[in-house]
Amino acid sequence: MAKKKGNRIVIKMKSSESGFTYWTEKNRKNDPSRLEIKRYDPHLRKHVPFKEEK
């Protein structure tokens, strides 16, 4: 049987100040636009904005 296409997708979050990336999931129904979140960057050792990348 074919699997139903769900609302959750895996996305890549890239740091705005360094090249570090996080992989996470988002619900495409609740967040149809690109996501931007402040996360911890271990390269810089501080919190910086991370933007969704495709």
C-alpha positions as a printed Julia matrix, in Angstrom:
54×3 Matrix{Float64}:
  0.0    0.0    0.0
  1.11   3.56  -0.69
  1.96   5.74   2.27
 -0.13   8.88   2.77
  1.78  12.14   2.34
  1.9   13.79   5.76
  2.06  17.4    6.88
  5.5   17.11   8.54
  8.62  17.58   6.41
 12.34  17.53   7.22
 14.06  20.9    6.72
 17.61  22.23   7.01
 18.22  25.29   9.21
 21.4   27.26   8.38
 23.08  29.77  10.68
 23.03  33.39   9.5
 26.56  34.01  10.87
 28.44  30.74  10.24
 28.06  27.62   8.11
 26.6   25.44  10.87
 23.32  23.61  10.08
 20.58  21.92  12.08
 18.12  19.35  10.67
 14.61  19.55  12.06
 10.96  18.97  11.12
  8.16  21.42  10.56
  4.44  21.15   9.95
  3.81  22.54   6.46
  0.15  23.23   7.32
  0.94  25.46  10.34
  4.11  27.08   8.88
  3.79  27.37   5.09
  6.43  30.13   4.83
 10.16  29.82   5.54
 11.04  29.43   9.21
 13.47  31.64  11.17
 14.41  30.67  14.74
 17.14  31.7   17.19
 19.19  28.6   18.03
 22.54  27.9   19.67
 25.54  27.91  17.29
 28.38  25.78  18.74
 30.96  27.3   16.36
 30.31  30.82  17.7
 29.17  29.65  21.16
 26.14  31.96  21.21
 22.51  32.12  20.03
 22.04  33.4   16.48
 19.14  33.41  13.97
 18.83  30.26  11.85
 16.92  30.41   8.55
 15.24  27.59   6.67
 17.15  26.46   3.6
 16.03  24.21   0.74
